């Protein structure tokens, strides 16, 4: 791509001058945002300037240059990657397998021996840095402009991934004027843990929506490497990648005006001054003990870092000493990678249990043959839910890779299918809660199964009591979390009615419970017996029934018995109650033990005012079935669904002859094709809003 001189004063061109100014401003603010994390302008202002530059480049194509900020958005997909021969080989460094302090001591001893230093000689100065768990990249700049980015490959020949690397906001596209004419910067492309978690959450949502070609990623390194090696840079741009610089390749020689670096650390500071992100954890260390301290300190911080590392790296700081030490079998004698204990290990799945959480969520858990990983012995690993268990295809008897990082619950990363035992059965979530035997249900659009015995299930007992007693529900003063823990753990309370049955003697016998405090609790319980129907409904903890829905239910039906006996169709007539909420209410009251708890609470004296049902206002879309597909301009899928359900419509997941409307946004897929095939009316967002604004039929 030819690069015109945008700064020439020979023939002033207003468009060229404005493009040059936008380049300068956008590069400045991108550096403030991505590298320094100190933005100076709002995102909306940056977007406005960016769009202005796009418009100018579209009107004047000759002004589009390789350093344009607009090239970060990605471009045409490649058929294949071009091969790149590195002008200076990207050599690997030796790995110190001794993960204890002696690993650092041994490296320092080797360096001193190679340099011929005696024990009385001063300590060697090193640069100590993190060993990032990502993908090594070589960035080539010519006359201050990024012209090529290549993977390490085999060290001699890599792959040209320039379009993908341009999408990474932390990598400068243009360098300041004091940068050398030729500069190759080497560093690591990686993915932060929080970005990785968000990416996988998005992937799970796509999978739940039936997008079969989507998958979740094993770990941040694989996700980053996969993004860099995408042939379509618009896809790479959707992956949140980051970058750290730690070295260099070819650089303009000193005699030709290049930089005269004396030390590794000086070079890193200079790279930072040219706009490259350099890890703040990079430090100078004098002597072996300083290396040991660095290894230990980083080891303690490792799990709290925002990105993955698998060790630290020590490099002799003096470039003159590096040259004197030289290489052995293509590895520098002046550097070493000092590893930490692995956070992934192989083990065997002995069984798969199902645990029930405080909110009723059922989680499959792999029971493992004990394995030491991440500095602890692991015997359990979460499988998240049935979909994840089946996607990873984890079965009893399988050999699996287990990962643990910090305080995060260990998880199964993948299965070694080649080691699978014959006849291993696929996991299926049980139909009933393993704690209380209540039905286990999975609502439409949900990834998790849940126990329906909220008022009865032992696993949910504390959560149910605290929810019932909170101020916005039945409002039982003096009944806090610590007291509930004692009451449940001591076997005094098993269900909500037991609150009203416990006596003074049982309370006084608890730790730190004086007579006056015990009496205050009993007085609060007595006072809370008189409540309102909405508060009582909310206090029952029915899934999806918040305060507003509880009020709508009470207003609509007037009496609790009418709510308990209502069908799904009758519940759908309530304002803001859609199919998911209606089914949740119906499922709750279909459980005999839930109804029994309600009757026992009434028998204990819990009461409220009841009245006649409110006059029922018709809703404009009652009886209509609508399907959503694609991305709407201003409404999310959930927002559109809520509006439709509030208007009485049923929102379906597939198109059929019974579908009344399909609401289609950008990138609508097969559902739109199906609607056209069946002759179903298709609406955009404006059409949807017009439909919602209709007056209800008389």
C-alpha positions as CSV (number, residue, x, y, z in Angstrom):
1,X,0.0,0.0,0.0
2,X,1.6,3.2,-1.1
3,X,1.9,5.9,1.5
4,X,1.4,9.5,0.3
5,X,3.0,12.4,2.0
6,X,0.1,13.8,4.1
7,X,2.3,16.4,5.6
8,X,3.7,18.1,2.5
9,X,3.3,21.8,2.4
10,X,3.9,22.1,-1.4
11,X,0.2,22.0,-2.2
12,X,-2.0,22.4,0.8
13,X,-4.9,19.9,0.6
14,X,-7.6,20.5,3.2
15,X,-8.7,16.8,3.1
16,X,-5.1,15.5,3.5
17,X,-4.4,18.0,6.3
18,X,-7.5,16.9,8.1
19,X,-6.7,13.2,7.7
20,X,-3.2,13.9,9.1
21,X,-4.7,15.7,12.1
22,X,-7.2,12.8,12.7
23,X,-4.3,10.3,12.5
24,X,-2.4,12.2,15.2
25,X,-5.5,12.7,17.5
26,X,-6.8,9.2,17.1
27,X,-3.3,7.6,17.7
28,X,-2.9,9.8,20.8
29,X,-6.2,8.8,22.3
30,X,-5.9,5.1,21.4
31,X,-2.6,5.1,23.3
32,X,-4.2,6.8,26.3
33,X,-7.0,4.3,26.3
34,X,-5.4,1.0,25.4
35,X,-1.9,1.4,26.9
36,X,-2.1,3.9,29.7
37,X,-5.7,3.2,30.7
38,X,-6.1,6.9,31.1
39,X,-8.7,8.1,28.5
40,X,-9.0,11.8,28.0
41,X,-12.2,11.9,25.9
42,X,-15.5,9.9,26.0
43,X,-16.0,6.9,23.7
44,X,-18.6,8.8,21.8
45,X,-16.2,11.5,20.9
46,X,-13.6,9.0,19.8
47,X,-16.2,7.2,17.6
48,X,-17.2,10.6,16.0
49,X,-13.6,11.3,15.0
50,X,-13.1,7.8,13.8
51,X,-16.2,7.9,11.6
52,X,-15.0,11.3,10.2
53,X,-11.7,9.7,9.2
54,X,-13.5,6.7,7.6
55,X,-15.7,9.1,5.5
56,X,-12.7,11.1,4.4
57,X,-10.8,8.0,3.3
58,X,-13.9,6.7,1.5
59,X,-14.1,10.0,-0.4
60,X,-10.3,10.2,-1.0
61,X,-9.0,6.6,-1.3
62,X,-5.5,7.8,-2.0
63,X,-5.3,9.1,1.6
64,X,-5.7,5.6,3.1
65,X,-2.3,4.8,4.5
66,X,-0.9,1.7,6.3
67,X,-0.8,3.6,9.6
68,X,-4.5,4.7,9.5
69,X,-6.4,3.9,12.7
70,X,-9.3,2.7,10.5
71,X,-7.3,-0.4,9.6
72,X,-7.9,-1.7,13.1
73,X,-11.4,-2.7,12.1
74,X,-10.2,-5.6,9.9
75,X,-10.5,-6.2,6.2
76,X,-10.9,-8.8,3.5
77,X,-10.5,-12.4,4.6
78,X,-7.3,-14.1,3.4
79,X,-7.1,-17.3,1.5
80,X,-4.0,-18.3,3.4
81,X,-1.1,-16.8,5.4
82,X,2.0,-15.7,3.6
83,X,5.3,-17.1,4.9
84,X,7.8,-14.6,6.5
85,X,11.5,-15.3,7.0
86,X,12.7,-13.5,10.1
87,X,15.7,-11.3,9.4
88,X,16.8,-12.0,13.0
89,X,15.8,-15.5,14.1
90,X,13.2,-15.7,17.0
91,X,15.1,-18.1,19.1
92,X,13.7,-19.9,22.2
93,X,15.3,-19.6,25.6
94,X,16.2,-22.4,28.0
95,X,13.6,-23.5,30.5
96,X,14.7,-24.1,34.1
97,X,12.7,-27.2,35.2
98,X,13.7,-26.8,38.8
99,X,10.7,-24.8,40.1
100,X,12.3,-24.1,43.5
101,X,14.7,-21.3,44.5
102,X,17.6,-23.4,43.4
103,X,16.5,-22.9,39.8
104,X,17.4,-19.2,40.1
105,X,20.6,-19.9,42.0
106,X,21.8,-22.4,39.4
107,X,21.2,-19.9,36.5
108,X,23.2,-17.2,38.3
109,X,26.0,-19.7,39.0
110,X,26.2,-20.7,35.3
111,X,26.3,-17.0,34.2
112,X,29.1,-16.2,36.7
113,X,31.0,-19.3,35.6
114,X,30.8,-18.4,31.9
115,X,31.9,-14.9,32.6
116,X,34.8,-16.0,34.7
117,X,33.6,-14.1,37.8
118,X,35.1,-15.0,41.2
119,X,33.0,-15.2,44.4
120,X,34.3,-11.8,45.5
121,X,33.2,-10.1,42.2
122,X,30.1,-7.9,42.3
123,X,26.7,-9.5,41.6
124,X,25.4,-9.7,38.0
125,X,22.5,-7.4,37.2
126,X,19.5,-9.0,35.6
127,X,16.2,-7.9,34.1
128,X,13.4,-10.1,35.7
129,X,10.1,-10.2,33.9
130,X,7.0,-12.3,33.6
131,X,6.7,-15.3,31.2
132,X,3.4,-14.5,29.5
133,X,1.2,-17.4,28.4
134,X,0.3,-16.2,24.9
135,X,1.7,-16.1,21.4
136,X,5.0,-14.6,20.4
137,X,4.8,-11.9,17.7
138,X,7.4,-9.9,15.7
139,X,6.2,-6.4,14.7
140,X,8.2,-4.8,11.9
141,X,8.2,-1.0,11.5
142,X,9.7,0.9,8.6
143,X,9.9,4.7,8.8
144,X,7.7,4.6,11.9
145,X,4.8,2.6,10.3
146,X,3.8,-0.9,11.1
147,X,4.3,-2.8,7.8
148,X,4.3,-6.4,9.0
149,X,3.4,-8.7,11.9
150,X,4.6,-12.3,12.0
151,X,4.2,-15.3,14.3
152,X,7.3,-17.0,15.6
153,X,6.7,-20.2,13.6
154,X,9.8,-22.4,13.8
155,X,12.0,-19.4,14.7
156,X,13.3,-19.0,11.2
157,X,10.0,-18.7,9.3
158,X,6.7,-17.5,10.6
159,X,3.3,-16.5,9.2
160,X,2.2,-13.0,8.2
161,X,-0.7,-12.0,10.4
162,X,-0.6,-8.3,9.9
163,X,-4.3,-7.6,9.4
164,X,-5.2,-9.4,12.7
165,X,-2.5,-7.7,14.7
166,X,-3.6,-4.3,13.5
167,X,-6.9,-4.9,15.3
168,X,-5.1,-4.9,18.7
169,X,-5.5,-1.4,20.2
170,X,-2.4,-1.6,22.3
171,X,-0.1,-2.0,19.3
172,X,0.9,1.3,17.8
173,X,0.4,1.7,14.0
174,X,2.7,4.7,13.8
175,X,5.8,5.5,16.0
176,X,7.1,8.9,17.1
177,X,9.7,10.7,15.0
178,X,12.7,9.6,17.2
179,X,12.1,5.9,16.4
180,X,14.7,4.3,14.1
181,X,14.0,3.8,10.4
182,X,13.8,0.0,10.9
183,X,12.5,-1.5,14.1
184,X,11.3,-5.0,14.9
185,X,9.6,-5.2,18.3
186,X,9.0,-8.6,19.8
187,X,6.4,-9.4,22.4
188,X,3.4,-11.5,23.4
189,X,-0.2,-11.4,22.3
190,X,-2.4,-12.6,25.1
191,X,-5.9,-12.5,26.4
192,X,-6.8,-11.2,29.9
193,X,-8.7,-13.6,32.1
194,X,-11.7,-11.3,32.4
195,X,-11.9,-10.8,28.6
196,X,-11.6,-14.6,28.2
197,X,-14.4,-15.2,30.7
198,X,-16.7,-12.7,28.8
199,X,-15.8,-14.3,25.5
200,X,-16.7,-17.7,26.7
201,X,-20.0,-16.4,28.2
202,X,-20.8,-14.9,24.8
203,X,-20.0,-18.3,23.2
204,X,-22.2,-20.2,25.6
205,X,-25.1,-17.8,24.7
206,X,-24.6,-18.5,21.0
207,X,-24.5,-22.2,21.6
208,X,-27.7,-22.0,23.7
209,X,-29.3,-20.1,20.8
210,X,-28.6,-23.1,18.5
211,X,-25.5,-21.7,16.6
212,X,-23.9,-25.1,16.0
213,X,-20.6,-23.9,14.7
214,X,-19.7,-22.0,17.9
215,X,-17.7,-23.4,20.7
216,X,-16.2,-22.3,24.0
217,X,-12.4,-22.0,24.4
218,X,-10.2,-24.1,26.6
219,X,-7.9,-21.4,28.0
220,X,-6.9,-17.8,27.3
221,X,-3.8,-18.8,25.4
222,X,-5.6,-21.0,22.9
223,X,-8.3,-18.3,22.4
224,X,-5.6,-15.7,21.7
225,X,-3.6,-17.9,19.4
226,X,-6.8,-18.9,17.5
227,X,-7.7,-15.2,17.1
228,X,-4.2,-14.3,15.7
229,X,-4.4,-17.1,13.2
230,X,-7.9,-16.2,11.8
231,X,-7.9,-15.7,8.1
232,X,-10.7,-13.2,8.5
233,X,-9.4,-10.1,10.5
234,X,-13.0,-9.0,11.2
235,X,-13.4,-12.1,13.3
236,X,-10.0,-11.5,15.0
237,X,-11.2,-8.0,15.9
238,X,-14.1,-9.5,17.9
239,X,-11.6,-11.3,20.2
240,X,-10.3,-9.1,23.0
241,X,-6.5,-9.3,22.6
242,X,-3.8,-7.5,24.5
243,X,0.0,-7.1,24.0
244,X,3.2,-6.7,26.0
245,X,6.6,-5.9,24.4
246,X,9.7,-7.6,25.8
247,X,12.4,-7.5,23.1
248,X,13.5,-6.7,19.6
249,X,14.7,-8.2,16.3
250,X,16.3,-6.2,13.5
251,X,17.0,-2.5,14.3
252,X,18.7,0.2,12.3
253,X,22.5,0.0,13.3
254,X,24.0,2.7,15.5
255,X,26.3,3.8,12.7
256,X,23.2,4.5,10.5
257,X,21.4,6.5,13.2
258,X,19.9,3.6,15.1
259,X,19.6,3.5,19.0
260,X,22.7,2.9,21.0
261,X,21.3,0.7,23.8
262,X,23.6,-0.4,26.5
263,X,21.3,-2.5,28.6
264,X,18.1,-4.6,28.2
265,X,16.3,-2.5,30.7
266,X,17.2,0.8,28.8
267,X,15.8,-0.8,25.6
268,X,12.5,-1.7,27.3
269,X,12.1,1.8,28.6
270,X,12.7,3.2,25.2
271,X,10.1,0.9,23.6
272,X,7.7,2.1,26.3
273,X,8.5,5.7,25.3
274,X,7.7,4.8,21.7
275,X,4.2,3.7,22.7
276,X,4.6,0.0,23.4
277,X,3.1,-1.5,26.5
278,X,5.8,-3.0,28.8
279,X,4.7,-5.0,31.9
280,X,5.0,-2.9,35.0
281,X,6.2,-6.0,36.8
282,X,9.5,-6.0,34.8
283,X,12.3,-5.0,37.2
284,X,16.0,-4.9,37.8
285,X,17.5,-7.6,40.1
286,X,21.1,-7.7,41.3
287,X,22.4,-11.1,42.1
288,X,21.0,-14.6,42.7
289,X,19.0,-13.7,45.8
290,X,17.1,-10.9,44.0
291,X,16.1,-13.5,41.4
292,X,14.9,-15.9,44.1
293,X,12.9,-13.1,45.7
294,X,11.3,-12.1,42.4
295,X,10.4,-15.7,41.6
296,X,8.7,-16.1,45.0
297,X,6.9,-12.7,45.0
298,X,5.5,-13.3,41.5
299,X,4.5,-16.8,42.5
300,X,2.4,-15.4,45.3
301,X,0.9,-12.8,43.0
302,X,0.4,-15.2,40.1
303,X,-3.2,-16.1,40.7
304,X,-4.3,-12.5,41.2
305,X,-2.7,-11.3,38.0
306,X,-5.2,-10.3,35.3
307,X,-3.6,-12.7,32.8
308,X,-2.0,-16.1,32.8
309,X,1.8,-16.7,33.2
310,X,3.6,-20.0,33.5
311,X,6.9,-18.6,35.0
312,X,9.3,-15.7,35.0
313,X,12.2,-14.9,32.8
314,X,15.7,-13.7,33.8
315,X,18.0,-11.9,31.3
316,X,21.5,-10.5,31.9
317,X,20.9,-6.7,31.7
318,X,24.2,-5.6,30.1
319,X,24.0,-6.1,26.3
320,X,27.8,-6.3,26.2
321,X,27.7,-9.2,28.7
322,X,24.9,-10.8,26.6
323,X,27.3,-10.7,23.6
324,X,30.1,-12.2,25.6
325,X,28.0,-15.0,26.9
326,X,26.6,-15.9,23.4
327,X,24.5,-18.9,22.5
328,X,24.6,-22.6,23.0
329,X,22.6,-24.9,20.6
330,X,20.7,-21.8,19.4
331,X,19.6,-20.8,23.0
332,X,21.1,-17.7,24.7
333,X,23.3,-18.4,27.7
334,X,22.3,-15.0,29.1
335,X,18.5,-15.8,29.6
336,X,16.4,-18.5,31.2
337,X,12.7,-19.2,31.8
338,X,12.0,-20.2,35.4
339,X,8.7,-22.1,35.6
340,X,6.0,-22.5,38.3
341,X,4.1,-25.7,39.1
342,X,1.7,-26.6,36.3
343,X,-1.9,-25.4,36.7
344,X,-3.2,-28.2,34.4
345,X,-2.7,-32.0,35.0
346,X,-4.1,-35.3,33.9
347,X,-6.4,-37.4,36.1
348,X,-9.3,-39.8,36.0
349,X,-13.0,-39.2,36.6
350,X,-14.1,-41.7,39.3
351,X,-17.8,-40.5,39.4
352,X,-20.1,-37.6,38.5
353,X,-22.1,-36.2,41.4
354,X,-24.8,-33.5,41.4
355,X,-24.5,-30.7,44.0
356,X,-27.4,-28.4,44.9
357,X,-26.5,-24.8,45.6
358,X,-28.2,-22.3,48.0
359,X,-30.4,-21.0,45.2
360,X,-31.4,-24.5,44.0
361,X,-29.0,-24.7,41.1
362,X,-27.9,-28.2,40.2
363,X,-24.3,-28.5,39.3
364,X,-22.6,-31.7,38.0
365,X,-19.2,-32.2,39.7
366,X,-16.5,-34.7,38.6
367,X,-15.1,-36.8,41.4
368,X,-11.5,-37.2,40.5
369,X,-8.6,-39.4,41.3
370,X,-6.5,-37.1,43.5
371,X,-4.0,-35.0,41.5
372,X,-1.6,-32.2,42.6
373,X,-2.3,-29.1,40.5
374,X,-1.8,-25.4,41.2
375,X,-0.1,-26.2,44.5
376,X,-3.0,-28.2,46.0
377,X,-4.4,-31.7,45.7
378,X,-7.6,-31.6,43.7
379,X,-10.3,-34.3,44.0
380,X,-13.4,-32.4,42.6
381,X,-13.9,-30.3,39.5
382,X,-17.0,-28.4,38.4
383,X,-18.7,-29.4,35.1
384,X,-20.9,-26.3,35.3
385,X,-24.2,-27.7,33.8
386,X,-25.5,-30.5,31.7
387,X,-24.8,-28.7,28.4
388,X,-21.1,-28.1,29.3
389,X,-20.7,-31.7,30.5
390,X,-22.1,-33.0,27.2
391,X,-20.2,-30.5,25.1
392,X,-16.9,-31.6,26.7
393,X,-18.4,-35.2,26.7
394,X,-17.1,-36.0,30.2
395,X,-17.9,-39.5,31.3
396,X,-17.1,-41.7,34.3
397,X,-13.8,-43.4,33.8
398,X,-12.4,-40.8,31.4
399,X,-8.9,-39.4,31.5
400,X,-9.2,-35.6,31.6
401,X,-7.2,-32.4,31.8
402,X,-8.0,-30.5,35.0
403,X,-7.1,-26.8,35.5
404,X,-6.9,-24.8,38.6
405,X,-5.9,-21.1,39.0
406,X,-5.8,-19.4,42.4
407,X,-9.0,-19.7,44.4
408,X,-11.1,-20.5,41.3
409,X,-12.9,-23.9,41.6
410,X,-11.0,-26.5,39.6
411,X,-12.6,-27.4,36.2
412,X,-12.3,-30.1,33.6
413,X,-10.8,-28.6,30.5
414,X,-11.1,-31.5,28.1
415,X,-11.2,-35.2,27.7
416,X,-8.5,-37.5,26.2
417,X,-10.9,-39.5,24.0
418,X,-8.2,-41.9,22.9
419,X,-8.1,-43.2,26.5
420,X,-11.9,-43.6,26.9
421,X,-13.0,-46.9,28.4
422,X,-15.5,-49.0,26.4
423,X,-19.1,-48.5,27.4
424,X,-18.8,-45.2,29.2
425,X,-22.3,-43.7,29.4
426,X,-23.1,-40.1,28.6
427,X,-24.1,-37.9,31.6
428,X,-27.8,-37.0,32.1
429,X,-29.0,-34.6,34.7
430,X,-31.4,-36.4,37.2
431,X,-35.1,-35.6,37.0
432,X,-35.3,-35.0,40.7
433,X,-33.2,-33.1,43.3
434,X,-30.7,-35.4,44.9
435,X,-31.3,-33.7,48.3
436,X,-35.1,-33.4,48.6
437,X,-36.5,-35.4,45.7
438,X,-38.4,-32.4,44.2
439,X,-38.6,-32.1,40.5
440,X,-35.5,-30.6,38.8
441,X,-36.5,-28.4,35.9
442,X,-34.7,-26.4,33.2
443,X,-36.6,-23.4,32.0
444,X,-36.6,-22.3,28.4
445,X,-33.5,-20.3,27.6
446,X,-31.7,-21.4,30.8
447,X,-28.5,-23.4,30.9
448,X,-29.0,-24.7,34.5
449,X,-31.4,-27.1,36.1
450,X,-32.9,-26.1,39.4
451,X,-34.6,-27.8,42.3
452,X,-38.2,-26.7,42.6
453,X,-38.4,-27.5,46.4
454,X,-37.2,-24.1,47.5
455,X,-39.2,-24.1,50.8
456,X,-38.5,-27.7,51.5
457,X,-35.0,-28.5,50.1
458,X,-32.3,-28.8,52.7
459,X,-29.6,-27.3,50.5
460,X,-31.7,-24.2,50.1
461,X,-32.9,-23.9,53.6
462,X,-30.8,-21.0,54.8
463,X,-31.4,-19.0,51.6
464,X,-35.1,-19.6,51.8
465,X,-35.4,-18.4,55.4
466,X,-33.2,-15.3,54.8
467,X,-35.2,-14.4,51.7
468,X,-38.6,-14.8,53.5
469,X,-37.4,-12.7,56.5
470,X,-35.9,-9.8,54.6
471,X,-37.3,-6.3,54.9
472,X,-39.0,-6.3,51.5
473,X,-40.7,-9.6,52.2
474,X,-42.3,-10.6,55.5
475,X,-39.8,-8.4,57.4
476,X,-38.7,-10.3,60.5
477,X,-36.5,-8.0,62.5
478,X,-33.5,-9.4,64.4
479,X,-33.3,-12.5,62.2
480,X,-29.9,-12.1,60.6
481,X,-27.6,-14.5,58.7
482,X,-25.5,-15.6,61.7
483,X,-28.7,-16.5,63.7
484,X,-30.1,-18.4,60.8
485,X,-26.9,-20.3,60.4
486,X,-27.1,-21.4,64.1
487,X,-30.8,-22.3,63.8
488,X,-30.4,-24.4,60.7
489,X,-27.0,-26.0,61.7
490,X,-28.4,-26.8,65.1
491,X,-31.5,-28.6,63.6
492,X,-33.9,-26.2,65.3
493,X,-35.4,-25.0,62.0
494,X,-36.0,-27.2,58.9
495,X,-38.8,-25.3,57.2
496,X,-40.3,-21.8,57.4
497,X,-43.1,-22.8,59.8
498,X,-40.5,-23.9,62.3
499,X,-39.6,-20.2,62.8
500,X,-43.0,-19.7,64.5
501,X,-42.8,-22.9,66.5
502,X,-39.4,-22.4,68.2
503,X,-39.5,-21.4,71.8
504,X,-37.7,-19.1,74.2
505,X,-35.6,-22.0,75.7
506,X,-34.2,-23.0,72.3
507,X,-33.2,-19.5,71.4
508,X,-31.5,-18.7,74.8
509,X,-29.4,-21.8,74.5
510,X,-27.7,-20.5,71.3
511,X,-24.3,-18.9,71.4
512,X,-24.3,-15.1,72.2
513,X,-28.0,-15.1,72.7
514,X,-29.1,-13.3,75.9
515,X,-32.6,-13.5,77.2
516,X,-33.6,-10.0,76.0
517,X,-32.2,-10.8,72.5
518,X,-34.2,-14.0,72.4
519,X,-37.4,-12.2,73.4
520,X,-36.8,-9.6,70.7
521,X,-36.6,-12.3,68.1
522,X,-39.9,-13.9,69.3
523,X,-41.6,-10.5,69.4
524,X,-40.4,-9.8,65.8
525,X,-41.8,-13.1,64.6
526,X,-45.1,-12.4,66.3
527,X,-45.3,-8.9,64.7
528,X,-44.4,-10.3,61.2
529,X,-47.4,-12.7,61.3
530,X,-49.5,-9.8,60.0
531,X,-48.2,-9.1,56.4
532,X,-49.6,-8.4,53.0
533,X,-50.3,-10.8,50.1
534,X,-47.6,-9.3,47.8
535,X,-45.0,-9.5,50.6
536,X,-45.9,-13.0,51.4
537,X,-45.8,-14.1,47.7
538,X,-42.4,-12.4,47.3
539,X,-41.1,-14.1,50.5
540,X,-41.9,-17.5,49.2
541,X,-39.0,-17.2,46.8
542,X,-40.7,-18.3,43.7
543,X,-38.2,-18.1,40.8
544,X,-38.7,-15.0,38.6
545,X,-41.3,-13.5,41.0
546,X,-40.0,-10.2,42.3
547,X,-41.8,-7.5,44.2
548,X,-43.5,-6.0,41.2
549,X,-44.7,-9.4,39.9
550,X,-46.0,-10.3,43.4
551,X,-48.0,-7.1,43.5
552,X,-49.4,-7.7,40.0
553,X,-50.4,-11.3,41.0
554,X,-52.1,-10.1,44.2
555,X,-53.9,-7.3,42.4
556,X,-55.1,-9.6,39.6
557,X,-56.3,-12.6,41.6
558,X,-57.1,-11.0,45.0
559,X,-56.6,-14.2,46.9
560,X,-53.7,-16.6,47.5
561,X,-55.7,-19.7,46.8
562,X,-56.7,-18.4,43.4
563,X,-53.0,-17.9,42.5
564,X,-52.1,-21.3,43.8
565,X,-54.7,-23.0,41.6
566,X,-54.3,-20.8,38.5
567,X,-53.4,-22.4,35.2
568,X,-50.5,-21.2,33.0
569,X,-53.1,-19.6,30.7
570,X,-54.7,-17.8,33.6
571,X,-51.4,-16.6,34.9
572,X,-50.5,-15.2,31.4
573,X,-53.4,-12.8,31.8
574,X,-51.5,-11.0,34.6
575,X,-49.7,-7.8,33.6
576,X,-46.0,-8.5,32.9
577,X,-46.3,-12.2,33.4
578,X,-44.9,-14.1,30.4
579,X,-44.6,-17.8,29.7
580,X,-41.4,-18.4,31.7
581,X,-42.8,-16.7,34.8
582,X,-46.2,-18.3,34.5
583,X,-44.6,-21.8,34.2
584,X,-42.3,-21.1,37.2
585,X,-45.3,-20.1,39.4
586,X,-47.3,-23.2,38.2
587,X,-44.3,-25.5,38.8
588,X,-43.8,-24.1,42.3
589,X,-47.4,-24.7,43.5
590,X,-47.6,-28.1,41.8
591,X,-45.1,-29.3,44.4
592,X,-47.1,-30.8,47.3
593,X,-44.5,-29.9,49.9
594,X,-44.5,-26.2,48.8
595,X,-48.3,-26.1,49.3
596,X,-47.9,-27.8,52.6
597,X,-45.5,-25.2,53.8
598,X,-47.9,-22.4,52.8
599,X,-50.7,-24.1,54.8
600,X,-48.5,-24.6,57.8
601,X,-47.6,-20.9,57.8
602,X,-51.2,-20.1,57.7
603,X,-51.8,-22.5,60.6
604,X,-49.0,-20.7,62.6
605,X,-51.0,-17.5,62.3
606,X,-49.4,-15.8,59.3
607,X,-52.2,-13.7,57.7
608,X,-52.9,-10.9,55.3
609,X,-55.8,-8.9,53.8
610,X,-57.5,-10.4,50.8
611,X,-60.0,-8.9,48.3
612,X,-61.7,-9.3,45.0
613,X,-59.8,-9.7,41.7
614,X,-59.0,-6.4,39.9
615,X,-60.8,-5.6,36.7
616,X,-58.8,-7.2,33.9
617,X,-57.6,-4.9,31.2
618,X,-57.1,-6.5,27.7
619,X,-53.6,-6.6,26.3
620,X,-53.0,-5.8,22.6
621,X,-51.1,-9.0,21.7
622,X,-52.9,-11.6,23.7
623,X,-53.0,-14.8,21.7
624,X,-50.3,-13.8,19.2
625,X,-47.1,-15.8,18.7
626,X,-44.0,-13.9,17.7
627,X,-40.4,-15.0,16.8
628,X,-37.3,-12.7,17.2
629,X,-34.3,-13.1,15.0
630,X,-31.2,-11.0,14.3
631,X,-30.0,-7.8,16.1
632,X,-32.3,-4.9,16.5
633,X,-31.0,-1.3,16.4
634,X,-31.8,-0.2,19.9
635,X,-33.5,-3.2,21.7
636,X,-31.7,-6.2,23.0
637,X,-33.3,-9.6,22.5
638,X,-34.3,-9.8,26.2
639,X,-35.8,-6.2,26.1
640,X,-37.8,-7.0,23.0
641,X,-39.0,-10.3,24.5
642,X,-40.1,-8.5,27.8
643,X,-42.1,-5.9,25.9
644,X,-43.8,-8.5,23.8
645,X,-44.7,-10.7,26.8
646,X,-45.9,-7.7,28.7
647,X,-48.3,-7.0,25.8
648,X,-49.6,-10.6,26.0
649,X,-47.7,-12.2,23.2
650,X,-46.0,-15.6,23.3
651,X,-42.4,-15.3,22.1
652,X,-41.4,-18.6,20.4
653,X,-38.0,-19.9,19.4
654,X,-38.9,-21.2,16.0
655,X,-41.1,-20.2,13.0
656,X,-44.1,-22.3,12.1
657,X,-47.5,-21.9,10.5
658,X,-48.9,-20.8,13.9
659,X,-46.4,-17.8,14.0
660,X,-48.2,-14.5,13.6
661,X,-45.1,-12.2,13.2
662,X,-41.3,-12.5,12.8
663,X,-39.3,-9.5,14.1
664,X,-36.1,-9.4,12.1
665,X,-33.0,-7.3,12.8
666,X,-29.5,-7.2,11.3
667,X,-27.9,-10.6,10.4
668,X,-31.2,-12.4,10.6
669,X,-30.7,-16.0,9.7
670,X,-32.7,-19.1,8.8
671,X,-35.8,-17.9,10.8
672,X,-36.2,-15.0,8.4
673,X,-36.0,-17.4,5.4
674,X,-38.5,-19.7,7.0
675,X,-40.9,-16.8,7.6
676,X,-40.7,-15.8,4.0
677,X,-41.2,-19.4,2.9
678,X,-44.4,-19.7,5.0
679,X,-45.7,-16.2,4.2
680,X,-45.4,-15.0,7.8
681,X,-45.5,-11.2,8.3
682,X,-42.0,-9.8,8.9
683,X,-41.4,-6.6,11.0
684,X,-38.4,-4.5,11.7
685,X,-38.0,-2.6,15.1
686,X,-40.2,0.3,14.0
687,X,-42.9,-2.3,13.0
688,X,-42.5,-3.9,16.4
689,X,-43.0,-0.7,18.2
690,X,-46.1,0.1,16.1
691,X,-47.5,-3.3,16.9
692,X,-46.9,-2.7,20.7
693,X,-48.6,0.7,20.5
694,X,-51.9,-0.8,19.1
695,X,-55.0,-0.5,21.2
696,X,-56.2,-3.8,22.6
697,X,-59.1,-5.4,20.8
698,X,-62.5,-4.7,22.4
